[in-house]
């Protein structure tokens, strides 16, 4: 299983060490809305989970992604 930071960094095309817990779409990393959708797909494939529309809207930062995955039983 790919660590969360590596997966996010790969999708948004930054180095994992550049990511902070509050980074998200539209922030300093350049995380675009297109990349956000690509990230959702990558998360679903990598961690074998599904997200509701509400959950997708709530994935507003790396920390929010991490917490949502934890609630789904994924250790990240």
Secondary structure, DSSP 8 states (H G I E B T S, - for coil): ---HHHHHHHHHTS-GGG--TT--TTSTT---HHHHHHHHHHHHHHHT----HHHHHH--SHHHHHHHHHHTT---
